[in-house]
Amino acid sequence: MADAAQLRDDRIVLSGAEGRHAATVRRLAAGERVDVTDGHGTLAECVVTGSRSDLLELAVLARRAEPPPSPRIVVVQAIPKGDRGELAVEIMTEVGVDVVVPWAAERCVARWRGDRGQRALARWQVTAIQAAKQARRARFPEITALAETPGVARLAAAASLAIVLDPGGPAGLRSLPVPASGDIVVVVGPEGGVSPAEAARLAKAGAVSARLGPSVLRASSAGAVAAALLLSACDRWT
């Protein structure tokens, strides 16, 4: 990963943590191909020209810009217990989710408060960056600040399609018409489910209730599965 200014040069020097990882962990050597991105859609196709223990020298062969995704997949993820939130972010990033919104749902056991909440959010953001690199994404997902239910309702109201995942939902997710543009917002509740009050508020904002399939998935995996189904139903996975 590099900043936009570096990607405009014909030669790129990766130093610091990025350079050490490339040179000592991945052991990249002269002549090997490397792709470098700014995480915002610009990607430089490079070849390694030299390496030391703490940096990598690259020559840029070509550049390309990945257009903004359409439709965008936005997953509102109720905060799971332990490290399951980071697992959810990792899988959703690999699948192709564009925005992850941590949600303080009523029935969440875990709570983000004060410094603890800031550290938890930072872990989600670092996890997203690492997973995006592993998945070779030119655009990294956005991990937003913690949202309360009123904010989630506003996201649902502004979306082209908003879905609340519910194992008892009246329709299967794959039966829903997928819009060609705008945001598709998927709301993933906690292990205890979305509360009746939350469900009513989201329904009033225009969200529809839908099930994924015959089995009940954990909160940490439901968002990734829903995103995969939606991405396969639109042009982004063709």
DAMO-V361449 format. One record per residue. N is the residue number from 0. D_FIRST is the distance of its C-alpha to the first C-alpha in whole Angstrom. Layout:
# DAMO-V361449
N_D_FIRST / N_D_FIRST
This chain:
# DAMO-V361449
0_0 / 1_4 / 2_7 / 3_10 / 4_12 / 5_10 / 6_10 / 7_13 / 8_14 / 9_16 / 10_14 / 11_11 / 12_11 / 13_8 / 14_10 / 15_11 / 16_10 / 17_7 / 18_10 / 19_12 / 20_11 / 21_10 / 22_14 / 23_16 / 24_15 / 25_14 / 26_16 / 27_15 / 28_17 / 29_18 / 30_19 / 31_17 / 32_14 / 33_11 / 34_9 / 35_5 / 36_5 / 37_6 / 38_7 / 39_10 / 40_11 / 41_10 / 42_9 / 43_10 / 44_12 / 45_12 / 46_15 / 47_14 / 48_17 / 49_17 / 50_16 / 51_18 / 52_17 / 53_15 / 54_13 / 55_12 / 56_13 / 57_12 / 58_15 / 59_14 / 60_16 / 61_16 / 62_14 / 63_15 / 64_15 / 65_15 / 66_18 / 67_18 / 68_20 / 69_24 / 70_25 / 71_23 / 72_23 / 73_23 / 74_24 / 75_26 / 76_26 / 77_29 / 78_28 / 79_29 / 80_30 / 81_29 / 82_25 / 83_26 / 84_24 / 85_21 / 86_22 / 87_22 / 88_19 / 89_17 / 90_20 / 91_20 / 92_16 / 93_16 / 94_19 / 95_18 / 96_19 / 97_18 / 98_19 / 99_20 / 100_23 / 101_25 / 102_28 / 103_31 / 104_34 / 105_37 / 106_37 / 107_34 / 108_35 / 109_32 / 110_32 / 111_29 / 112_31 / 113_30 / 114_28 / 115_28 / 116_26 / 117_24 / 118_22 / 119_23 / 120_21 / 121_18 / 122_18 / 123_18 / 124_15 / 125_13 / 126_14 / 127_13 / 128_9 / 129_10 / 130_12 / 131_10 / 132_8 / 133_11 / 134_13 / 135_10 / 136_11 / 137_9 / 138_11 / 139_10 / 140_14 / 141_16 / 142_17 / 143_20 / 144_23 / 145_26 / 146_28 / 147_32 / 148_34 / 149_35 / 150_32 / 151_31 / 152_34 / 153_33 / 154_30 / 155_32 / 156_35 / 157_32 / 158_31 / 159_32 / 160_33 / 161_32 / 162_33 / 163_34 / 164_34 / 165_38 / 166_39 / 167_42 / 168_41 / 169_44 / 170_41 / 171_39 / 172_35 / 173_35 / 174_39 / 175_37 / 176_36 / 177_33 / 178_32 / 179_30 / 180_28 / 181_28 / 182_27 / 183_28 / 184_28 / 185_29 / 186_30 / 187_30 / 188_33 / 189_33 / 190_35 / 191_38 / 192_38 / 193_38 / 194_41 / 195_43 / 196_43 / 197_39 / 198_40 / 199_43 / 200_40 / 201_38 / 202_40 / 203_42 / 204_38 / 205_38 / 206_37 / 207_38 / 208_38 / 209_37 / 210_37 / 211_35 / 212_38 / 213_40 / 214_38 / 215_37 / 216_33 / 217_32 / 218_30 / 219_27 / 220_27 / 221_29 / 222_26 / 223_24 / 224_27 / 225_28 / 226_25 / 227_25 / 228_29 / 229_28 / 230_25 / 231_28 / 232_30 / 233_28 / 234_27 / 235_23 / 236_24 / 237_27
